[in-house]
Amino acid sequence: FDPRHYLGTHCYGLPKTGPHRLRFLLESVKDLRETLKRKGSSLVVRKGKPEDVVRDLITQLGSVTTVVFHEEVKEIL
């Protein structure tokens, strides 16, 4: 979870993620974790800036050869 997604917007200071969306996200992650667990896998969930969290996970795991990601599509105003 990137803390920057839960701050106010730069225009009006309104929250980017309200309580209903946050609840949906948390329930979705919980469901995904349970589904993966039933299939013999797991899910790593961390809080922090992705560029820091991914770097730390790579260092912790030590044997990472490939990292795949996607960039969030941002609306152009």
N, C-alpha and C positions, 0 to 999 in steps of 0.2 A: 504494500500500500504506500503510494507516494504521498507524503504529507502535503505536497503542493496542490493536490487535487481537492483538498478540504479547506483551503483558505478562501478568502473573499476574492471576487473578481477584481480586475484592475480598474474597471469603469465605475462601478457603483458599490463595491464592497460587499455584494450579496454572496452568500455561500455558493460555491460551485457544486457542492454535493449536499443536498438537504437530508433530513432524517429518513425519509421514505426511500430515497435512492441508496443511502448508506445501509439501511436494513436489507434491501434487496441484494446489494453487493456482498454483505456478510453472509446472508443465507445461501447465496450462490456459491461462494467459496467453500462454505461448510458442506454443501451438497456435493460439490466436486471432490473434496477431500474424502468424503465417505464413499463415493463411487469408486475412486481410485483405490482406496483401501480394500474394498471388496474384490478388486481385480488384482490385488497383490502389489500395488504400487503405493506411492505416497505423494504428498504435495508439500512443497516448501513455501511457507508464507512468511514474509518479512515486512517490516515497516521501515521506510527510509527512501532516500533518493535512489532510483534504480541504478544510476551510474556508480554509486557507492556500494549498494547491496550486492549487485552482480559481481563487482570486483572482489568483495569480501568472500562471497561464496566460492568463486574460482580459487582464491587463495586457500580457503578452508578445505576444499575438495582435492585440490592439488593435481588431479589427473584430467582436467577438462581440456579437450582438444578443439571443441566447436561451441560457439555461442550463437544462437539464432534469436532474433527479436523483430518486432515491428514497431514502427513509429506511429504514434497516435495521429490521426488525421485531424487537423485543426481547421475550423471554419475561417474562411477569409472574409473579412468585412470590408 
